[in-house]
Structure formats: C-alpha cells, structure tokens
Amino acid sequence: MRVVMFRISEPEFEAIRTACEITGARSFSSFARNAVLSQTSASAGADPVNELQSRVGRLEQSLQALHSILRPRQVRAIASD
C-alpha cells in the first residue's frame, strides 16, 4: 500500500469536509480515495452500466445523508411553531 499526500486550501478543505458529511464517507481519506478512483475508472473506459450503477448508489447515499442532516432541523422548526 502506498501513501499519497497533497495540499489543499482551507476553503477546499471545508468543501471536502462538507461533502464527506453529506455522502456519509467513513473518513476524509476514504472520501478522497473514492473520488480519485472513480475518476480513474471513468477515464479508463470502465463499463458504462457499472459506472452508472455506482453513481446512482453514491447519489442514493448522498440523499440519505442529506435527509438525516435536514430531518432533525425540520422537526425542530415544526415543534417551535
């Protein structure tokens, strides 16, 4: 296994951290690894059906994570009315 390191700005870090939370990534490293590997498989001519299934799966995870973040806020807003 190899270690890859790169520098990012503070705004880039915050954007990636937010994306990690929304997608439910296990860690910052896991999110970065998945992002890089998804780009390399797409550019290497991966099977389009598998790529689409993978993207839909990630989209579903993102929507579930977003729902879990927003749902408590919605409940609190309703309760305060």
N, CA, C and O of each residue as an XYZ file, in Angstrom:
324
protein
N       0.850     -1.179      0.000
C       0.000      0.000      0.000
C       0.888      1.233      0.000
O       1.940      1.251      0.640
N       0.470      2.241     -0.705
C       1.221      3.496     -0.790
C       0.422      4.636     -0.161
O      -0.806      4.593     -0.084
N       1.143      5.636      0.279
C       0.522      6.829      0.847
C       0.675      7.960     -0.151
O       1.764      8.186     -0.679
N      -0.410      8.670     -0.411
C      -0.400      9.815     -1.317
C      -0.801     11.044     -0.515
O      -1.793     11.030      0.214
N      -0.024     12.100     -0.660
C      -0.318     13.336      0.069
C      -0.412     14.489     -0.920
O       0.305     14.520     -1.920
N      -1.308     15.444     -0.633
C      -1.408     16.645     -1.448
C      -1.935     17.774     -0.583
O      -2.579     17.540      0.439
N      -1.660     18.986     -0.995
C      -2.069     20.175     -0.237
C      -3.357     20.750     -0.815
O      -3.579     20.723     -2.026
N      -4.193     21.269      0.069
C      -5.418     21.942     -0.347
C      -5.584     23.207      0.490
O      -5.044     23.305      1.593
N      -6.321     24.157     -0.031
C      -6.571     25.398      0.703
C      -7.626     25.153      1.778
O      -8.287     24.114      1.789
N      -7.773     26.102      2.660
C      -8.782     25.990      3.719
C     -10.203     25.899      3.146
O     -10.985     25.068      3.607
N     -10.563     26.735      2.147
C     -11.907     26.597      1.558
C     -12.109     25.232      0.888
O     -13.196     24.660      0.966
N     -11.070     24.712      0.234
C     -11.173     23.390     -0.371
C     -11.378     22.327      0.699
O     -12.173     21.404      0.525
N     -10.656     22.464      1.806
C     -10.804     21.512      2.907
C     -12.229     21.528      3.446
O     -12.826     20.474      3.664
N     -12.771     22.717      3.661
C     -14.135     22.828      4.183
C     -15.156     22.243      3.211
O     -16.109     21.587      3.632
N     -14.962     22.475      1.918
C     -15.877     21.925      0.919
C     -15.819     20.397      0.919
O     -16.854     19.737      0.824
N     -14.626     19.840      1.024
C     -14.489     18.387      1.047
C     -15.055     17.816      2.348
O     -15.698     16.766      2.341
N     -14.818     18.502      3.450
C     -15.360     18.035      4.732
C     -16.888     18.000      4.694
O     -17.498     17.052      5.190
N     -17.503     19.019      4.113
C     -18.959     19.043      3.966
C     -19.429     17.902      3.076
O     -20.419     17.238      3.383
N     -18.725     17.674      1.981
C     -19.078     16.570      1.079
C     -18.959     15.229      1.798
O     -19.775     14.333      1.580
N     -17.952     15.088      2.650
C     -17.802     13.846      3.433
C     -19.029     13.619      4.313
O     -19.560     12.510      4.378
N     -19.469     14.666      4.981
C     -20.634     14.562      5.855
C     -21.888     14.214      5.058
O     -22.670     13.352      5.461
N     -22.074     14.884      3.935
C     -23.271     14.668      3.124
C     -23.311     13.258      2.555
O     -24.363     12.619      2.531
N     -22.162     12.776      2.098
C     -22.130     11.449      1.483
C     -22.023     10.328      2.499
O     -22.197      9.159      2.156
N     -21.737     10.677      3.755
C     -21.605      9.642      4.779
C     -20.297      8.878      4.683
O     -20.214      7.731      5.122
N     -19.283      9.497      4.119
C     -17.980      8.843      3.998
C     -17.444      8.506      5.391
O     -17.643      9.260      6.344
N     -16.764      7.365      5.493
C     -16.212      6.932      6.779
C     -15.145      7.882      7.296
O     -15.000      8.075      8.503
N     -14.400      8.472      6.371
C     -13.321      9.381      6.751
C     -12.993     10.280      5.568
O     -13.445     10.052      4.446
N     -12.207     11.294      5.842
C     -11.737     12.186      4.795
C     -10.924     11.397      3.772
O     -11.083     11.580      2.566
N     -10.053     10.521      4.264
C      -9.217      9.699      3.384
C     -10.059      8.794      2.494
O      -9.789      8.654      1.301
N     -11.075      8.186      3.082
C     -11.948      7.298      2.320
C     -12.662      8.068      1.212
O     -12.771      7.587      0.084
N     -13.142      9.257      1.536
C     -13.816     10.083      0.538
C     -12.865     10.438     -0.594
O     -13.220     10.312     -1.766
N     -11.657     10.881     -0.254
C     -10.674     11.265     -1.272
C     -10.294     10.069     -2.140
O     -10.199     10.188     -3.362
N     -10.079      8.924     -1.512
C      -9.721      7.713     -2.256
C     -10.823      7.357     -3.251
O     -10.543      7.091     -4.420
N     -12.071      7.351     -2.792
C     -13.191      7.020     -3.676
C     -13.329      8.014     -4.817
O     -13.621      7.627     -5.949
N     -13.120      9.298     -4.526
C     -13.226     10.323     -5.567
C     -12.153     10.129     -6.636
O     -12.434     10.209     -7.832
N     -10.936      9.876     -6.198
C      -9.844      9.683     -7.155
C     -10.061      8.414     -7.966
O      -9.912      8.425     -9.188
N     -10.409      7.330     -7.302
C     -10.596      6.065     -8.015
C     -11.782      6.114     -8.970
O     -11.740      5.497    -10.034
N     -12.835      6.836     -8.608
C     -13.977      6.931     -9.515
C     -13.589      7.702    -10.774
O     -14.093      7.405    -11.857
N     -12.709      8.679    -10.647
C     -12.241      9.426    -11.815
C     -11.334      8.577    -12.693
O     -11.408      8.648    -13.919
N     -10.488      7.782    -12.075
C      -9.570      6.964    -12.875
C     -10.320      5.852    -13.591
O      -9.981      5.522    -14.728
N     -11.331      5.266    -12.956
C     -12.091      4.205    -13.628
C     -12.940      4.777    -14.756
O     -13.141      4.121    -15.778
N     -13.436      5.988    -14.577
C     -14.240      6.618    -15.630
C     -13.369      6.951    -16.835
O     -13.789      6.768    -17.977
N     -12.159      7.438    -16.584
C     -11.295      7.802    -17.703
C     -10.650      6.591    -18.357
O     -10.178      6.684    -19.490
N     -10.621      5.462    -17.668
C     -10.011      4.259    -18.227
C     -11.003      3.465    -19.070
O     -10.681      2.365    -19.519
N     -12.191      3.996    -19.292
C     -13.183      3.314    -20.119
C     -13.889      2.194    -19.387
O     -14.119      1.127    -19.956
N     -14.234      2.423    -18.131
C     -14.950      1.420    -17.346
C     -16.305      1.127    -17.989
O     -16.816      1.918    -18.782
N     -16.865     -0.007    -17.638
C     -18.165     -0.413    -18.155
C     -19.198      0.658    -17.804
O     -19.379      0.966    -16.625
N     -19.879      1.234    -18.798
C     -20.819      2.331    -18.530
C     -21.974      1.933    -17.615
O     -22.436      2.749    -16.817
N     -22.439      0.705    -17.718
C     -23.549      0.276    -16.857
C     -23.087      0.204    -15.407
O     -23.784      0.678    -14.510
N     -21.923     -0.383    -15.172
C     -21.392     -0.451    -13.810
C     -21.115      0.935    -13.259
O     -21.377      1.210    -12.088
N     -20.591      1.796    -14.096
C     -20.313      3.170    -13.669
C     -21.607      3.883    -13.287
O     -21.648      4.587    -12.278
N     -22.646      3.710    -14.068
C     -23.934      4.330    -13.771
C     -24.516      3.779    -12.473
O     -25.025      4.537    -11.648
N     -24.441      2.467    -12.293
C     -24.938      1.864    -11.050
C     -24.178      2.412     -9.849
O     -24.768      2.695     -8.806
N     -22.882      2.556    -10.002
C     -22.064      3.087     -8.919
C     -22.443      4.532     -8.603
O     -22.556      4.912     -7.438
N     -22.638      5.323     -9.643
C     -23.002      6.725     -9.442
C     -24.381      6.860     -8.804
O     -24.582      7.711     -7.938
N     -25.320      6.036     -9.222
C     -26.664      6.061     -8.629
C     -26.580      5.656     -7.152
O     -27.240      6.249     -6.298
N     -25.771      4.654     -6.869
C     -25.589      4.233     -5.476
C     -25.019      5.349     -4.623
O     -25.481      5.579     -3.505
N     -24.017      6.045     -5.144
C     -23.433      7.162     -4.392
C     -24.450      8.291     -4.225
O     -24.496      8.942     -3.181
N     -25.254      8.517     -5.246
C     -26.289      9.546     -5.161
C     -27.313      9.190     -4.084
O     -27.729     10.053     -3.311
N     -27.716      7.923     -4.036
C     -28.656      7.484     -3.004
C     -28.062      7.681     -1.615
O     -28.760      8.133     -0.707
N     -26.789      7.350     -1.434
C     -26.130      7.546     -0.144
C     -26.094      9.023      0.224
O     -26.327      9.393      1.374
N     -25.802      9.855     -0.755
C     -25.760     11.298     -0.507
C     -27.123     11.831     -0.097
O     -27.229     12.642      0.824
N     -28.162     11.377     -0.779
C     -29.517     11.826     -0.437
C     -29.934     11.362      0.953
O     -30.570     12.109      1.696
N     -29.578     10.133      1.302
C     -29.898      9.626      2.641
C     -29.161     10.428      3.712
O     -29.732     10.764      4.749
N     -27.890     10.732      3.451
C     -27.113     11.514      4.416
C     -27.690     12.921      4.547
O     -27.810     13.440      5.657
N     -28.040     13.528      3.442
C     -28.630     14.862      3.470
C     -29.958     14.850      4.215
O     -30.245     15.758      4.995
N     -30.759     13.832      3.977
C     -32.042     13.703      4.672
C     -31.821     13.582      6.182
O     -32.540     14.201      6.967
N     -30.837     12.793      6.583
C     -30.590     12.612      8.013
C     -30.084     13.900      8.658
O     -30.288     14.116      9.853
N     -29.430     14.753      7.879
C     -28.969     16.040      8.403
C     -30.121     17.032      8.495
O     -30.233     17.759      9.481
N     -30.972     17.069      7.485
C     -32.042     18.062      7.427
C     -33.269     17.683      8.239
O     -33.967     18.570      8.730
N     -33.553     16.413      8.397
C     -34.768     15.966      9.087
C     -34.881     16.513     10.510
O     -35.944     17.018     10.871
N     -33.830     16.434     11.336
C     -33.961     16.990     12.697
C     -34.241     18.492     12.686
O     -34.963     18.986     13.552
N     -33.695     19.212     11.741
C     -33.956     20.650     11.643
C     -35.411     20.920     11.310
O     -36.017     21.852     11.838
N     -35.969     20.098     10.430
C     -37.375     20.249     10.039
C     -38.283     19.974     11.235
O     -39.255     20.695     11.459
N     -37.967     18.933     11.999
C     -38.773     18.582     13.158
C     -38.728     19.703     14.193
O     -39.753     20.048     14.781
N     -37.531     20.278     14.419
C     -37.403     21.380     15.387
C     -38.190     22.601     14.923
O     -38.802     23.291     15.738
N     -38.177     22.872     13.619
C     -38.910     24.024     13.082
C     -40.400     23.852     13.271
O     -41.096     24.808     13.614
N     -40.901     22.650     13.054
C     -42.327     22.372     13.229
C     -42.708     22.467     14.701
O     -43.762     23.005     15.039
N     -41.857     21.948     15.572
C     -42.144     21.957     17.001
C     -42.169     23.383     17.585
O     -42.883     23.649     18.552
N     -41.388     24.288     16.992
C     -41.352     25.652     17.520
C     -42.515     26.508     17.040
O     -42.721     27.612     17.545
N     -43.275     26.013     16.071
C     -44.420     26.798     15.553
C     -45.584     26.760     16.481
O     -46.619     27.363     16.198
